[in-house]
Amino acid sequence: MVIDVTNGDVICIASSPSFDPNLFVRGISHKDYSILTEDDHRPLANKSVSGAYPPGSTFKMVTALAALEAGVATPNTKVRCPGYIEFGERRFHCWKRGGHGAVDLNRSLTESCDVYYYDIAQKVGIDKIADMGRRLGLGQRFDIPMSAITEGVMPDKAWLLERYQQEWRIGDTINASIGQGYVLTSPLQLAVMSARIASGRAISPRLVHMVNDTEVAVPDAPPLNIPEDYLQAVRRGMYDVVNAERGTGKSSRIADETMLLAGKTGTSQVRNITAAERASGVISNEQLPWNRRDHALFVAYAPYDNPRYAVSVVVEHGGGGSTAAAPIARDIILRALTGGIPPLEAYPTSQRGRIETMLKELPLRDPETGQPPAKSRA
């Protein structure tokens, strides 16, 4: 999902795998329809707007901004990460087994430390985190002319009591702080969140540009009323995610200084990891069935100093956000910024040989017809 940060225009919606709509023109056969409906990759669904996924670490900006606004943390507040925290009889683990040591806001985003968010979330509370999430575009159904647009879930105490007749627990807050637990978001919502962080305004998506030669009004985008220094602190962290030496998305940085990228990697679990499995060694994604593997996510905007486009990518059961989702997002946003095939100079020097080979293998399409080049009969 790609959104124009300046006006909310939806530039790109893509969901994969897709299907051939010609199958439906004169009535689809039972066999063909069964193939589509029984496919566990759900080709009939437009998952960019209807898919609801745990956002994982792409949610950490929400928790950070809620804590800053509530005054329970500053950009310089440090939390010690030994690799886990203990609450009651349960351990909540950081992705880095040995821990990150003393972590402030910038480093917590750059290296995606989980314990930092476990700690500050307990101080700010789920209701304020949920309020910030909604202000950034999560947990709401956007009014664009498409079907099955999901509202997602931005949970709070009242939601859990109404939905499941249960009291909210501290452990639920800890899980939600890193985009797990009950939190569910769509790629559309994550792109809106990125656009709002980049602009500081309540950007809303617009899909239709004109009706009968009359332009559809651009939705109002009032200020988020989040102090600019808080937004700047989060933006600097997102910048370092892809540009700092220890950034989790460093391999997907953009080398061209006129198009610098700011983003956040995310990896969300779809299964519980038992204490016994942690003790013996967590099973790698490659050893698990496809539908038990982690989702890979990445959200971003560019250029960093003058934002134009925001992008979100979710790779279902794709593994790590830094390896599966971030490279896709970089290529998409480069295409949006350049209006064509990105120049090799936009990529880090060490990657240009590989990128050049990949570009030569692309089935490039005619810019006017959208068709691939005709194959020679020779």
WOMO-V18497 format. One line per field, one symbol per residue. ss: DSSP state (@ for helix, = for strand, . for the rest). psi: psi as a letter, one per 20 degrees, with the letter a starting at -180 (. if undefined). Layout:
ss=???
psi=???
This chain:
ss=.===....====........@@@@.....@@@@@@@@.........@@@@..=..@@@@@@@@@@@@@@@........===..====..====.......===.@@@@@@...@@@@@@@@@@@.@@@@@@@@@@.................=...@@@@@@@@.....@@@@@@@@......==.@@@@@@@@@@@@@.=....=...==..==.......=....@@@@@@@@@@@@@@@@......@@@........========......@@@@@@....@@@..@@@..========......=======.....@@@@@@@@@@@@@@@@@@.....@@@..@@@@@@@@@@@@@...=......=......
psi=pppohhijpohppppqqaroihhigkoqqhghhhgghipijmhipnihhipoqpibiiihhggghggghijiqrhipqppojirqpocjqpoqqhogiribppagghhggjlphhghgghhhhhqhghghggghhjjqkqoqmqmqqkpqiaonqaghghghgjlqqpqhhhggghhkkacippqqhghhgggghhghhjqmpqqphpgqoljpppqpqqmrqikpphhgghgghhghghgiiqhjphkhikrphoiikqqpapqqopqjqqorhghhhipppqhhiqqgjiqqqpqpqrqqqgimpgqqqqppopkicphhhggghggghghggghijbpqqhiiqqgiihgggggghhipmqqphghjqqqppqi.
